[in-house]
Amino acid sequence: MSTPPFLALPPSARALRVVTARGQFAALRAEPAGAVRGSALLVPGFTGSKEDFIALLEPLAAAGYRVTAVDQRGQYETGGPHDDPAAYAVAALGADVRALTAALAAEGGTGPLHLLGHSFGGQVVREAVLAAAAEAAAPGGAPLPWASLTLMSTGPGAIDPAEAERTRLLVEVLPTMGLEEIWQVMQQMEKADGERARRLPSPEVAAFLHRRWLANVPQALITTGGHLVAAPDRVAELAAAVTAGLPALVVSGVHDYAWPVPEQTAMAERLGARRVVVADAGHSPNAEQPAATAEALLAHWG
């Protein structure tokens, strides 16, 4: 799971709930002090939350962007139904992204909207783009509502086999084990891993990670985890939308456990997308190297 480097919001940011046609979503919003150049919607990945982007808020707002990071349905402070698997299908989550997009556009005065998805969130925003592109291609269809697309630390299809095995195990035990029990097992595994043990977060961030994990809707983890281990490759479809006028960026750390970095590079080539590899970063360059990641985003958005 992504680990934010800190939790304190910058002066430019606040917590809020974005009201959409598909319900309310917990969010963090950063506002520029001066003129607004544009806006951005940031969508987190599996077991993540809006806090995964907390270190990006200040540099992006300082550059003139109004940034909204959200919890997806079933995550942390957004919540969701406990007995409806369909609510967490990738198509439904993509529809949530489109509803969030419409809600942000309705606020007005925010300039062009840039869309970003991290990890599993990358496949969710891909779903949103594909659905919108299908409608745009129909007679009288509206143009895509985004100025650009960023896929961060995500891949064309299913996750790496080793990570898929761990995710499959989680999906199998969730119906019979409580989230607290699973958390304790995960902590024991972390401590047994010498490399990870050396990178343990601060007590404040550790307490947040525990709290966030317990707030997950188990059914959301089951459905989205199931998607990750068997996700189809839809890059060819997405390439058509990119070719039609949606500039794309594929960004990742130089190391990634979820999708091999060469696989992400190949995806960028298939999309005709800009490619950035962030040095000294793993699966979450947004949290691990926020300055370099913000620089890459601003270059793409500009």
C-alpha positions in Angstrom: 0.0 0.0 0.0 1.1 3.6 -0.6 2.5 5.4 2.4 2.2 9.2 2.6 5.4 10.9 3.9 3.3 13.1 6.2 -0.3 13.9 7.0 -0.4 17.7 7.8 -2.2 19.6 5.0 -0.4 22.6 3.5 -2.0 26.0 4.0 -3.5 25.8 0.5 -5.5 22.7 1.2 -8.6 21.5 3.1 -10.7 18.4 3.5 -14.1 18.4 1.9 -16.8 16.1 0.3 -17.5 16.4 -3.4 -21.2 15.9 -4.1 -21.9 14.1 -7.4 -24.8 12.5 -9.1 -23.4 9.1 -7.8 -23.0 10.2 -4.2 -20.5 12.0 -2.1 -16.7 11.4 -2.1 -14.2 12.4 0.6 -11.5 14.6 -0.9 -8.6 16.9 -0.3 -8.6 20.1 -2.2 -5.7 22.5 -2.7 -6.3 26.0 -4.2 -3.7 28.2 -5.9 -3.1 31.6 -4.2 -3.3 33.4 -7.6 -4.8 32.8 -11.0 -6.0 29.3 -11.8 -4.2 27.7 -14.7 -6.1 24.5 -14.6 -7.4 21.8 -12.3 -6.6 18.1 -11.6 -8.5 15.1 -10.3 -6.2 12.5 -8.6 -7.5 8.9 -8.1 -5.7 6.5 -5.8 -5.1 2.8 -6.1 -5.9 -0.4 -4.4 -6.0 0.0 -0.5 -5.1 3.7 -1.1 -6.7 7.0 -0.4 -6.6 10.7 -1.1 -3.7 11.1 1.4 -1.4 9.2 -1.0 -1.3 12.5 -2.9 -0.8 14.8 0.1 2.8 15.7 -0.8 1.8 16.8 -4.3 -0.8 19.3 -3.2 1.4 22.2 -2.3 3.8 22.1 -5.4 0.8 21.7 -7.8 -1.2 24.4 -6.2 1.8 26.7 -6.1 2.1 26.3 -9.9 -1.5 27.5 -10.3 -3.5 24.3 -10.3 -6.7 23.5 -8.3 -6.1 19.9 -7.2 -8.7 17.5 -5.9 -7.6 14.1 -4.6 -10.4 11.6 -3.7 -11.1 8.4 -1.9 -12.7 5.9 -4.3 -15.9 4.2 -3.4 -15.2 1.7 -0.6 -12.0 3.5 0.5 -11.3 5.2 3.8 -13.7 8.1 4.3 -15.9 7.6 1.3 -17.4 4.2 2.3 -19.8 2.2 0.2 -22.3 -0.7 0.3 -21.1 -3.9 2.1 -23.1 -6.4 0.0 -23.0 -5.2 -3.6 -20.0 -6.4 -5.6 -21.3 -4.5 -8.7 -20.7 -1.2 -6.9 -16.9 -1.9 -7.1 -16.6 -3.3 -10.6 -14.1 -1.2 -12.5 -16.8 0.0 -14.9 -18.8 1.4 -11.9 -15.7 3.0 -10.4 -15.0 4.6 -13.8 -18.6 5.9 -13.8 -17.7 7.5 -10.4 -14.7 9.2 -12.0 -17.0 10.6 -14.7 -19.5 11.9 -12.1 -16.6 13.5 -10.1 -15.4 15.1 -13.4 -18.9 16.5 -14.0 -19.1 17.8 -10.4 -15.7 19.6 -10.6 -16.6 21.1 -14.0 -19.9 22.4 -12.6 -18.0 24.4 -9.9 -16.7 26.6 -12.7 -13.6 28.8 -13.0 -11.2 25.9 -12.8 -9.7 25.9 -16.3 -8.9 22.6 -18.2 -9.2 19.5 -16.1 -6.3 17.0 -16.0 -7.0 13.3 -14.9 -4.6 11.1 -13.0 -4.9 7.5 -11.8 -2.4 5.8 -9.6 -1.9 2.0 -9.7 -5.4 0.4 -9.7 -6.7 3.9 -10.0 -5.0 4.1 -13.4 -7.2 1.3 -14.7 -10.2 3.0 -13.2 -9.5 6.3 -15.0 -8.8 4.3 -18.2 -12.3 2.8 -17.9 -13.7 6.3 -17.5 -11.9 7.6 -20.6 -13.0 4.6 -22.7 -16.6 5.1 -21.7 -16.5 8.8 -22.5 -14.7 8.1 -25.8 -17.4 5.7 -26.8 -20.0 8.4 -26.2 -17.9 11.0 -27.9 -17.7 8.9 -31.1 -21.5 8.6 -31.3 -23.4 11.2 -33.5 -23.7 14.4 -31.5 -21.4 13.1 -28.8 -19.7 15.6 -26.5 -15.9 15.9 -26.5 -13.8 14.3 -23.8 -14.0 16.5 -20.6 -10.2 16.1 -19.8 -7.3 18.1 -21.1 -4.8 15.2 -20.4 -4.5 11.8 -18.9 -1.7 10.5 -16.5 -1.3 6.8 -15.7 1.0 6.5 -12.7 2.6 3.2 -11.7 -0.1 1.2 -13.5 0.1 -1.4 -16.3 -1.8 -2.7 -19.3 -3.5 -5.6 -17.6 -3.0 -7.9 -14.6 -0.4 -7.2 -12.0 2.9 -9.0 -11.7 2.5 -12.7 -10.9 4.2 -12.5 -7.5 2.0 -9.6 -6.5 -1.1 -11.3 -8.0 -0.5 -14.3 -5.7 -0.4 -12.1 -2.6 -3.6 -10.3 -3.8 -5.3 -13.5 -4.6 -4.6 -14.8 -1.1 -6.0 -11.6 0.4 -9.2 -12.0 -1.7 -9.5 -15.6 -0.5 -9.2 -14.9 3.2 -11.3 -11.7 3.4 -14.7 -13.5 3.6 -13.5 -15.4 6.8 -10.9 -13.1 8.4 -11.5 -9.7 9.9 -9.6 -6.7 8.7 -7.8 -6.3 12.1 -6.7 -9.9 12.0 -5.4 -9.5 8.4 -3.6 -6.3 9.5 -1.8 -8.1 12.2 -0.6 -10.8 9.8 0.6 -8.1 7.4 2.5 -6.4 10.1 4.3 -9.6 11.1 5.2 -10.0 7.4 6.6 -6.5 7.2 8.7 -7.0 10.3 10.1 -10.2 8.9 11.2 -8.4 5.7 14.4 -6.7 6.7 14.3 -4.1 3.8 10.7 -3.1 4.6 11.4 -3.0 8.3 14.1 -0.3 7.7 11.5 1.9 6.0 8.9 1.8 8.7 6.8 5.0 8.8 6.6 7.5 11.7 4.2 6.5 14.5 1.6 9.1 13.2 1.7 7.7 9.7 1.6 4.1 11.0 -1.5 4.9 13.0 -3.1 6.4 9.9 -2.3 3.4 7.8 -3.9 1.1 10.4 -7.0 3.4 10.6 -7.3 3.6 6.8 -7.0 -0.2 6.4 -9.8 -0.8 8.9 -12.0 1.6 7.1 -11.9 -0.3 3.8 -15.1 -2.0 2.8 -14.2 -5.7 2.5 -16.4 -6.2 -0.5 -14.5 -3.4 -2.3 -11.2 -5.1 -1.6 -12.6 -8.5 -2.8 -13.9 -7.1 -6.1 -11.1 -4.7 -6.9 -8.5 -7.3 -5.9 -10.1 -9.8 -8.2 -9.9 -7.3 -11.0 -6.2 -6.7 -10.5 -5.2 -10.4 -10.8 -7.2 -10.9 -14.0 -7.4 -7.4 -15.6 -7.7 -7.4 -19.4 -5.3 -5.4 -21.6 -7.2 -2.5 -23.0 -4.3 -0.4 -24.2 -5.2 -0.6 -27.9 -8.6 0.8 -27.1 -7.2 3.6 -25.0 -4.6 4.4 -27.7 -7.5 5.4 -30.0 -8.7 8.0 -27.4 -5.1 9.3 -27.0 -4.7 9.6 -30.8 -8.0 11.5 -30.9 -6.6 14.3 -28.8 -6.0 13.3 -25.2 -2.3 13.8 -24.4 -1.1 11.0 -22.1 1.8 10.5 -19.7 3.0 7.3 -18.2 5.0 7.9 -15.1 6.5 5.5 -12.6 9.3 5.0 -10.2 12.5 3.3 -11.4 11.4 0.3 -9.3 7.9 -1.1 -9.1 6.6 -4.3 -7.6 3.1 -4.2 -9.1 3.8 -3.9 -12.8 7.4 -4.3 -14.2 8.8 -1.0 -15.3 9.7 -2.2 -18.8 6.0 -3.3 -19.2 4.9 0.3 -18.3 7.4 1.7 -20.8 6.0 -0.6 -23.5 2.5 0.5 -22.6 3.6 4.2 -23.1 5.0 3.3 -26.5 1.8 1.6 -27.5 -0.2 4.7 -26.4 2.2 7.1 -28.1 2.4 8.7 -24.6 5.1 10.7 -22.9 7.2 8.5 -20.5 8.9 9.6 -17.3 10.7 7.3 -14.9 11.3 8.9 -11.5 14.7 8.2 -9.9 14.9 6.8 -6.3 11.2 5.9 -6.3 9.2 2.7 -6.3 5.5 2.1 -6.7 4.4 5.5 -5.3 6.6 8.3 -6.8 3.8 10.7 -5.7 4.7 9.9 -2.1 8.3 8.9 -2.4 9.6 11.7 -4.7 6.9 14.3 -4.8 9.1 17.2 -6.1 10.3 15.2 -9.2 6.8 13.8 -9.7 5.2 17.2 -9.6 7.8 18.5 -12.1 6.8 15.7 -14.5 3.1 16.5 -14.1 3.5 20.2 -14.6 5.6 19.6 -17.7 2.8 17.4 -19.1 0.0 19.7 -18.1 1.7 22.8 -19.4 
